[in-house]
Amino acid sequence: MEWNKEKIQILLQQHPLFSELQLDIIEQLAEQAQIRTLEPSQFLFKQGALDEDAFYLILSGETEVLQEKTTSVVLNVLKPGVVLGENAFWGERERLASIRAKTKSEYLVLLCHVVQHLLEKNYSSVTSFIRKLHAQTLKHLVDMNQSYEKSLEDQREAGYFIVSLVSFLSIYSVATPILQELATKIPTTYISTGLIIVGMLFLVTRMTYVGMPLSHIGITRSNLKKSLLQSFFLSLAIIALLIVLKMFLLYIAHLFGDKLSFYKSVQKNQLFYTYPERMFDKYGLVLSNADVIFFAVLYTIHAFFQELLARGSLQGMFTRFLPYKNNTVPSIVLASLIFSAAHVYHSTWAVGAVFVPGLLMGWLYSKQQNIFGVSLFHIMIGLGFFLFIG
């Protein structure tokens, strides 16, 4: 936008801070004000700098407020209309925070000595302006302090998350040979139950220690009904696709001869998997109908806690703390990789079988931000896959 004296004057007249100033003061401010344009990532000023004797009004774009200690922390993102750097008006030359353009931005530069000189000539306008500017300065200081405290809490939470994650992965790496040996002797369902319990202990301990709210891992009533309905109908659509694929496989099975002999339901030309009691043959176990129901219930419980760990804990934390402007996709991929890697004790095939659906569930969770919806999807797809694919 092209700014001229008339447009700046109208802007100042409509702005709460300047609206009660006399017209001649506003006219002179508009005449002497300067426009500064910054490209994304350029700084208006930096923390600690003995900057020019000026404060600023954001005309366009988004502006970041940063606190720079050992690392830079974004405390706030400001919109057009906000006055910033007003501490200079009170004689404080050293900047308390850094100001950086997030997008291409324009600023109205108001020189402090010019504003003060104009106000000295018109005492009737001083009281209202000073009162408003003082109130805004206090608000900015309070907001900045609260934002910085929150950033410290986030860093603390991220630190405990990293400690928990590294601890779990280290223990798992050491235990992998033992788990691989156990997987040849007992059903992997029992092993995954143990891993889930350990993972939940790490999660509960971290949440308790840092006071993390349940909403951070997706346990919330927000968007609950919508997420459940979305997951239900999406699951039905995928299960319908599985049925079509199974029917097609049955139709062309004769073309493969004995190559599908391992696939009992296809060999028997059966759409449903009717041999759940034989699924643990290699362990010498024969399941009763009650056992099959028990494992179905156990799977349902597993699915919920797996989603808490994979989506709620891993993906949720990566989404909050990965240093990317758009970190949704990296968070989904990274969380799915870590969670699928925890199945390496089972087989390499199992890692891929967990990773690929994990991407879909990660995408669903990123849209819903509710753990119950994605858990329902996990349960329905898992049981549907077992029932129709076997």
C-alpha positions as CSV (number, residue, x, y, z in Angstrom):
1,M,0.0,0.0,0.0
2,E,1.2,3.5,-0.9
3,W,1.2,5.7,2.2
4,N,1.0,9.5,1.9
5,K,0.3,12.3,4.4
6,E,-3.4,12.1,4.1
7,K,-3.6,8.3,4.6
8,I,-1.3,8.5,7.6
9,Q,-3.4,11.4,9.1
10,I,-6.6,9.4,8.7
11,L,-4.9,6.3,10.3
12,L,-3.7,8.3,13.3
13,Q,-7.1,10.0,13.8
14,Q,-8.8,6.5,14.0
15,H,-6.1,5.0,16.2
16,P,-7.1,4.8,20.0
17,L,-3.7,6.2,21.1
18,F,-3.8,9.3,18.9
19,S,-7.5,9.9,18.4
20,E,-7.8,12.5,21.2
21,L,-4.9,14.6,20.0
22,Q,-5.7,17.9,18.4
23,L,-6.0,17.9,14.6
24,D,-2.9,20.2,14.1
25,I,-0.7,17.8,16.1
26,I,-1.9,14.8,14.1
27,E,-1.3,16.7,10.9
28,Q,2.3,17.5,11.9
29,L,2.9,13.9,13.1
30,A,1.7,12.7,9.7
31,E,3.9,15.1,7.9
32,Q,7.1,14.2,9.8
33,A,6.5,10.5,10.2
34,Q,8.5,8.0,8.1
35,I,7.6,4.7,6.6
36,R,9.9,1.7,7.0
37,T,9.4,-1.6,5.1
38,L,11.0,-4.9,6.2
39,E,11.2,-8.2,4.4
40,P,10.5,-11.4,6.3
41,S,13.1,-12.2,8.9
42,Q,14.5,-8.7,8.9
43,F,14.8,-6.9,12.3
44,L,13.3,-3.6,13.2
45,F,15.5,-3.5,16.2
46,K,17.3,-6.0,18.4
47,Q,17.2,-6.6,22.2
48,G,19.8,-4.6,24.1
49,A,20.5,-2.2,21.2
50,L,20.8,1.5,21.9
51,D,18.4,2.2,19.1
52,E,17.1,5.3,17.4
53,D,14.9,7.7,19.4
54,A,11.7,6.4,18.0
55,F,8.7,4.2,18.5
56,Y,6.6,2.4,15.9
57,L,3.1,1.7,14.7
58,I,2.6,-1.5,12.6
59,L,0.9,-0.6,9.4
60,S,0.9,-4.0,7.7
61,G,2.2,-7.6,8.0
62,E,2.9,-9.8,11.0
63,T,5.6,-8.9,13.5
64,E,7.4,-11.2,16.0
65,V,8.5,-10.2,19.5
66,L,11.6,-12.2,20.5
67,Q,13.4,-12.7,23.8
68,E,17.0,-13.5,23.1
69,K,19.0,-15.2,25.9
70,T,20.9,-18.3,25.0
71,T,18.3,-19.0,22.3
72,S,15.7,-16.9,20.6
73,V,12.1,-17.4,21.9
74,V,9.1,-15.9,20.1
75,L,7.0,-14.3,22.8
76,N,4.2,-12.9,20.6
77,V,3.1,-12.2,17.0
78,L,1.7,-8.7,16.6
79,K,-0.8,-7.5,14.0
80,P,-1.3,-4.1,12.3
81,G,-2.4,-1.3,14.6
82,V,-0.1,-2.2,17.5
83,V,2.3,0.4,18.8
84,L,5.7,-1.0,19.8
85,G,9.1,0.2,21.1
86,E,7.3,2.9,23.2
87,N,9.8,2.5,26.0
88,A,12.0,4.9,24.0
89,F,9.3,7.6,24.7
90,W,10.0,7.3,28.4
91,G,13.8,7.8,27.9
92,E,14.7,4.0,27.9
93,R,17.0,3.7,24.9
94,E,18.0,0.0,25.4
95,R,15.5,-2.3,23.7
96,L,13.9,-4.9,26.0
97,A,13.2,-7.4,23.2
98,S,13.9,-7.9,19.5
99,I,11.4,-7.1,16.9
100,R,11.4,-9.1,13.6
101,A,9.2,-9.1,10.6
102,K,7.4,-12.5,10.2
103,T,6.0,-11.4,6.8
104,K,6.7,-8.4,4.7
105,S,5.7,-5.5,7.0
106,E,5.4,-1.8,7.1
107,Y,5.9,0.5,10.1
108,L,5.2,4.1,10.8
109,V,8.3,5.5,12.5
110,L,7.5,8.2,15.1
111,L,10.5,10.1,16.4
112,C,10.2,10.6,20.2
113,H,11.6,14.0,20.4
114,V,9.2,15.2,17.6
115,V,6.2,13.8,19.4
116,Q,7.3,15.3,22.8
117,H,8.0,18.7,21.2
118,L,4.5,18.8,19.7
119,L,2.9,17.7,23.0
120,E,4.7,20.4,24.9
121,K,3.0,23.0,22.7
122,N,-0.4,21.6,23.3
123,Y,-0.8,20.7,27.0
124,S,-4.5,19.9,26.6
125,S,-3.7,16.9,24.5
126,V,-1.0,15.5,26.8
127,T,-3.0,13.9,29.6
128,S,-5.0,11.5,27.4
129,F,-2.0,10.5,25.2
130,I,0.3,9.9,28.2
131,R,-2.3,7.9,30.1
132,K,-3.0,5.6,27.1
133,L,0.7,5.2,26.3
134,H,1.5,4.5,29.9
135,A,-1.3,1.8,30.1
136,Q,-0.1,0.2,26.9
137,T,3.5,0.1,28.1
138,L,2.5,-1.6,31.3
139,K,0.4,-4.1,29.3
140,H,3.3,-4.9,26.9
141,L,5.6,-5.5,29.9
142,V,3.1,-7.8,31.6
143,D,2.4,-9.7,28.3
144,M,6.0,-10.0,27.6
145,N,6.7,-11.4,31.1
146,Q,3.8,-13.9,30.9
147,S,4.9,-15.0,27.4
148,Y,8.5,-15.5,28.6
149,E,7.3,-17.5,31.6
150,K,5.3,-19.7,29.3
151,S,8.2,-20.2,27.0
152,L,10.3,-21.3,30.0
153,E,7.6,-23.8,30.9
154,D,7.5,-25.1,27.3
155,Q,11.2,-25.5,27.3
156,R,11.0,-27.4,30.6
157,E,8.3,-29.6,29.2
158,A,10.3,-30.2,26.0
159,G,13.3,-31.1,28.1
160,Y,11.5,-33.8,30.1
161,F,10.0,-35.1,26.9
162,I,13.4,-35.6,25.3
163,V,14.7,-37.2,28.5
164,S,11.7,-39.6,28.6
165,L,12.0,-40.4,24.9
166,V,15.8,-41.0,25.0
167,S,15.4,-43.1,28.2
168,F,12.7,-45.3,26.6
169,L,14.6,-45.8,23.3
170,S,17.8,-46.6,25.2
171,I,16.1,-49.2,27.3
172,Y,14.3,-50.6,24.3
173,S,17.6,-50.8,22.3
174,V,19.2,-52.9,25.1
175,A,16.1,-55.1,25.5
176,T,15.6,-55.7,21.7
177,P,17.5,-59.0,21.6
178,I,15.6,-60.3,24.6
179,L,12.3,-59.3,23.1
180,Q,13.2,-61.0,19.8
181,E,13.9,-64.2,21.7
182,L,10.6,-63.9,23.6
183,A,8.7,-63.3,20.4
184,T,9.5,-66.9,19.4
185,K,8.1,-68.3,22.6
186,I,5.1,-66.2,23.5
187,P,2.5,-64.2,21.5
188,T,3.8,-60.7,20.7
189,T,0.5,-59.3,22.1
190,Y,2.0,-60.0,25.6
191,I,5.2,-58.2,24.7
192,S,3.5,-55.2,23.2
193,T,1.3,-55.0,26.4
194,G,4.5,-54.7,28.5
195,L,6.0,-52.0,26.2
196,I,2.8,-50.0,26.3
197,I,2.8,-50.2,30.1
198,V,6.4,-48.9,30.2
199,G,5.6,-46.2,27.7
200,M,2.6,-45.1,29.7
201,L,4.7,-45.0,32.9
202,F,7.1,-42.6,31.2
203,L,4.2,-40.5,29.9
204,V,2.3,-40.3,33.2
205,T,5.5,-39.5,35.1
206,R,6.4,-36.7,32.7
207,M,2.8,-35.2,32.8
208,T,2.7,-35.3,36.6
209,Y,6.2,-33.7,37.0
210,V,5.7,-30.8,34.6
211,G,1.9,-30.4,35.3
212,M,1.0,-31.0,31.6
213,P,-2.7,-30.8,30.9
214,L,-4.5,-33.8,29.4
215,S,-5.4,-31.7,26.4
216,H,-1.7,-31.7,25.3
217,I,-2.1,-35.4,24.5
218,G,-5.5,-35.1,22.9
219,I,-7.7,-36.0,25.9
220,T,-10.3,-33.4,25.5
221,R,-14.1,-33.0,24.8
222,S,-13.4,-30.4,22.2
223,N,-14.3,-31.6,18.7
224,L,-15.3,-35.0,20.3
225,K,-18.5,-35.7,18.4
226,K,-17.2,-34.5,15.1
227,S,-14.0,-36.5,15.4
228,L,-15.8,-39.7,16.3
229,L,-18.2,-39.4,13.3
230,Q,-15.4,-38.6,10.9
231,S,-13.4,-41.6,12.1
232,F,-16.4,-43.9,12.0
233,F,-17.4,-43.1,8.4
234,L,-13.8,-43.0,7.2
235,S,-13.2,-46.5,8.8
236,L,-16.3,-47.8,7.2
237,A,-15.1,-46.6,3.8
238,I,-11.7,-48.3,4.2
239,I,-13.3,-51.5,5.5
240,A,-15.5,-51.5,2.4
241,L,-12.4,-51.2,0.3
242,L,-10.8,-54.1,2.2
243,I,-13.9,-56.2,1.4
244,V,-13.7,-55.3,-2.3
245,L,-10.0,-56.2,-2.4
246,K,-10.6,-59.5,-0.6
247,M,-13.4,-60.4,-3.0
248,F,-11.2,-59.5,-6.0
249,L,-8.4,-61.7,-4.5
250,L,-10.8,-64.6,-4.1
251,Y,-11.9,-64.1,-7.7
252,I,-8.4,-64.4,-9.1
253,A,-6.9,-66.8,-6.5
254,H,-7.0,-69.7,-9.0
255,L,-4.4,-67.9,-11.1
256,F,-1.8,-68.2,-8.3
257,G,-2.2,-72.0,-7.8
258,D,-0.4,-73.1,-4.5
259,K,1.4,-69.7,-4.1
260,L,-1.3,-68.6,-1.7
261,S,-1.4,-71.8,0.3
262,F,-0.4,-69.8,3.4
263,Y,-3.5,-67.7,3.1
264,K,-6.1,-70.1,4.5
265,S,-9.2,-68.1,4.0
266,V,-8.3,-67.6,0.3
267,Q,-7.6,-71.2,-0.1
268,K,-11.0,-72.0,1.5
269,N,-12.6,-69.3,-0.7
270,Q,-13.9,-67.6,2.4
271,L,-14.5,-63.8,2.7
272,F,-14.2,-63.8,6.5
273,Y,-11.2,-65.0,8.5
274,T,-12.7,-68.0,10.3
275,Y,-9.6,-69.5,11.9
276,P,-8.8,-67.1,14.8
277,E,-8.3,-70.1,17.1
278,R,-5.3,-71.1,14.9
279,M,-3.6,-67.7,14.9
280,F,-1.1,-68.8,17.7
281,D,-0.3,-72.2,16.2
282,K,3.4,-71.5,16.2
283,Y,3.3,-71.1,20.0
284,G,1.4,-74.3,20.4
285,L,-1.7,-72.4,21.6
286,V,-5.2,-73.2,20.6
287,L,-7.7,-70.4,21.5
288,S,-11.3,-70.8,22.6
289,N,-14.0,-68.4,21.5
290,A,-13.6,-66.7,24.8
291,D,-9.9,-66.3,24.2
292,V,-10.6,-64.7,20.8
293,I,-13.0,-62.2,22.4
294,F,-10.4,-61.5,25.1
295,F,-7.7,-60.7,22.5
296,A,-10.2,-58.5,20.6
297,V,-10.9,-56.5,23.8
298,L,-7.2,-56.4,24.6
299,Y,-6.5,-55.0,21.1
300,T,-9.1,-52.3,21.7
301,I,-7.4,-51.2,24.9
302,H,-4.0,-51.5,23.1
303,A,-5.2,-49.3,20.3
304,F,-6.3,-46.5,22.6
305,F,-3.0,-46.5,24.6
306,Q,-0.9,-46.8,21.4
307,E,-2.6,-43.7,20.1
308,L,-1.9,-41.9,23.4
309,L,1.8,-42.7,23.0
310,A,2.2,-42.3,19.2
311,R,-0.1,-39.4,18.4
312,G,-0.9,-37.7,21.7
313,S,2.6,-37.8,23.2
314,L,5.1,-38.1,20.3
315,Q,3.3,-36.3,17.5
316,G,1.7,-33.7,19.8
317,M,5.1,-32.8,21.3
318,F,6.8,-32.7,18.0
319,T,4.1,-30.4,16.6
320,R,4.5,-28.0,19.5
321,F,8.3,-27.9,19.6
322,L,9.9,-28.7,16.2
323,P,11.5,-25.5,14.8
324,Y,9.7,-25.4,11.5
325,K,7.1,-22.9,10.3
326,N,4.9,-25.8,9.1
327,N,5.8,-28.8,11.3
328,T,2.7,-30.9,10.8
329,V,4.2,-33.3,8.2
330,P,7.6,-33.6,10.0
331,S,5.8,-34.3,13.2
332,I,3.6,-37.0,11.6
333,V,6.5,-38.7,9.9
334,L,8.9,-38.6,12.9
335,A,6.3,-39.9,15.4
336,S,5.3,-42.7,13.0
337,L,9.0,-43.6,12.5
338,I,9.7,-43.8,16.2
339,F,6.6,-45.7,17.1
340,S,7.0,-48.2,14.2
341,A,10.7,-48.7,15.2
342,A,9.5,-50.0,18.5
343,H,8.1,-53.0,16.6
344,V,11.4,-54.1,15.2
345,Y,11.6,-57.0,17.7
346,H,8.6,-58.5,15.9
347,S,9.9,-58.3,12.3
348,T,11.0,-55.8,9.6
349,W,7.6,-56.4,8.0
350,A,5.9,-55.3,11.2
351,V,7.8,-52.0,11.2
352,G,6.4,-51.2,7.7
353,A,2.9,-52.4,8.6
354,V,2.8,-50.0,11.5
355,F,4.5,-47.1,9.8
356,V,2.3,-46.7,6.8
357,P,-1.1,-46.8,8.6
358,G,0.6,-44.5,11.2
359,L,1.0,-41.8,8.6
360,L,-2.8,-41.9,7.9
361,M,-3.6,-41.9,11.6
362,G,-1.2,-39.1,12.2
363,W,-2.8,-37.0,9.5
364,L,-6.2,-37.7,11.0
365,Y,-5.1,-36.6,14.5
366,S,-3.5,-33.4,13.1
367,K,-7.0,-32.5,11.7
368,Q,-9.0,-33.6,14.7
369,Q,-6.7,-32.8,17.7
370,N,-8.7,-35.4,19.6
371,I,-7.3,-38.8,20.7
372,F,-10.7,-40.5,20.9
373,G,-11.5,-40.0,17.2
374,V,-8.2,-41.5,15.9
375,S,-8.4,-44.3,18.5
376,L,-11.8,-45.3,17.1
377,F,-10.3,-45.3,13.6
378,H,-7.4,-47.5,14.8
379,I,-9.7,-50.0,16.5
380,M,-12.1,-50.3,13.6
381,I,-9.4,-50.6,10.9
382,G,-7.5,-53.1,13.0
383,L,-10.4,-55.4,13.7
384,G,-11.7,-54.9,10.2
385,F,-8.3,-55.9,8.7
386,F,-8.2,-59.0,11.0
387,L,-11.8,-60.0,10.1
388,F,-11.5,-59.6,6.3
389,I,-7.8,-60.0,5.6
390,G,-6.8,-62.4,8.4
